[in-house]
Amino acid sequence: MATDRSKLAFWLLLAPCLIWLVTLIILPHVGMFLVSLREKVGVREYETSFANYAVFLNEPLYWNTFARTAYMSIAATILTLLIGFPISYYIAKLTRGRTKTTSFLMCLIPFWVSELVRTFGWMILLRETGVFSNFLQYLGLVNGPIEMLYNDAAIMTGLVYTSMLFMVVPLVTTLDSLDDSLIEAGYDLGASGFAILREIVIPHAMPGIVSGCIVVFMLSLGNYLTPILLGGKDSLWFTGLIYSQFITRFNWELGSAFGFLLLGLSSLIVFVGLKLTGQSLGKTMAQS
Amino acid sequence: MLTDVPDLQCRSISKSFDDFKAVKDVSFSVPQGTFFSILGPSGCGKTTLLRMIAGFQKPTSGDLLIKGKSVIDVPPNKRPVSMVFQHLALFPMMNIGANVGFGLRQRGVNRSDIEKQVTRVLERVGLAGVAERPISSLSGGQKQRVAIARCMVLEPDVLLLDEPLGALDLKLREHMKIELKQLQSEFNTTFVYITHDQSEALVMSEQIAVMNNGVFEQTGTAKELYYEPQTAFVAGFVGEANRFAATIKNRADSGLQMTTAQGQVLHGTDAVGGLAVGDMVNVFVRPEAVRLSRNAEGVSGLSNAGQGKVENVLFNGANSQLILRDQQSGAEMSVALPQTGEFRDLSRGDLIHFGWEHLQTRVYAATGDPHGH
């Protein structure tokens, strides 16, 4: 009787999660996969084939955009890690009490406004008539207005900025759990600051680094707003292609195929990343 | 290779945090191969002192010499001292061999030499063949030995130990006390050990410094501290003691005569000298110095004697105690219960005669609250 009760409670508590997963994730994906396998042969006539995937393989623009999205996202992830790690270390290890809360909050505050507004903020700073351009002209460093929007650097800035919090939170959590006496012990045994970082701090923070990187990579790969707004029409972001297939071209079949390719790509890169760092997904996610 | 230069010398070291003085003008020196303990209650400044020796904190003033050379400006990773941390601070991300070899790797010793030295030091601490195992596979006592091996492989001039036995359970702690002492004599390295546990300090050390409120109250051997404490704090902190507040009524060559506020007359010895009639004093008597007797004649020869009612029997095997209430003055006293079996049947409410020698009654001038706890 008691076991029946606890079983019922288990399923009831699991129900919201299951409903969410099935109706919003699994069902749409199954539907999308079926759509992606349909080839339009005439008006309202479809055949099952891999033709949509063949279109992707035969068109270099799609290919290149796909690869570019991947390496730009990887670059954004690495950059976020390089900038986020010192920030997290500072918050977790070098500040106490109030300062700690304040600096953590300062990382969070930008997320109180919507991503759209934040991206427009960057546009105001970077555009031809924007703050940076005017400031450089005022200083006399440049002669005319300069355009800093609509290039890869602008996209990169936006991506790193958008995902910083998702790197800092898991890193602060893992670094917080690193006992200060381990660092002191390393120092006491003759290690230099760099050796301590390499042999003690980074191995300890590895689960946090990996989970932060996975989240940031996924966010960057699936980001639509930032690349389009900051990169302009040349941004060539894969999500942009998917959007245009679905909305502009009404080609749901190809759009679905693209969607599945992106899913495959992100899964593959995360898998390779985990293998390279010797971490497992379960271990990483349980820690943070 | 005996030299006159002590391994560690502190010259009037002080450390202040804002307006709080944690360590006040402490000087001491530790000869080569000594097991030196710093004993004090928590918050007495002993950890701060140890961290200054290790280099994690910089003294506000004073000098620190290791083998005769000032190390005050040497950062901790360059100092010839190693430290065993309170919770050992073994690196969980490395196996045992990598932990022990960590310091050697930092020195750039080549791989095969590291392996040889790690094997040798692990053998010396009785843990041969565990180098490949993870830290988590060790028991508390074994972790302790790995932590010591990790320091000793670097052959430091001084090994600092920050209450490393605190986290162990009682049985293991007793065992590790003996083992630490053996390791120390085997390595013949100077150990500086800090603890708040007097039995750890008394059992292991050649020299003990008792620290309180940032100063060394007394430095000496375990016996000296126990039998001839120089200050009221040491008398109260090292070993057990009954304490009375009294006023000196008479001073003779044979000793002092005092009266407590309840009118109890006590005879004692001036511990440090310089006490005069009329002084307020603190009187210390160890529970084990008090003799018990079933009749008055048994204690009649003693300079302090009385009859007490058993208030309580605190049975703790060999360390059992009686709490007596003096029938005359109403003062409470704890008395060690002799383990000869003679007083085994004593129970609450029984009357018993007790007494002790004036030579075992140490008297100190009362200055505020000398206990600090």
Interface residues (C-beta under 8 A of the other chain):
Chain A: D179 S181 L182 E184 A185 G186 Y187 D188 L189 G190 A191 S192 A195 E199 I200 P203 H204
Chain B: A54 G55 F56 P75 P76 N77 K78 V81 S82 M83 F85 Q86 H87 A89 L90 F91 P92 M93 M94 F102 G103 Q106 R107 R150 C151 L154
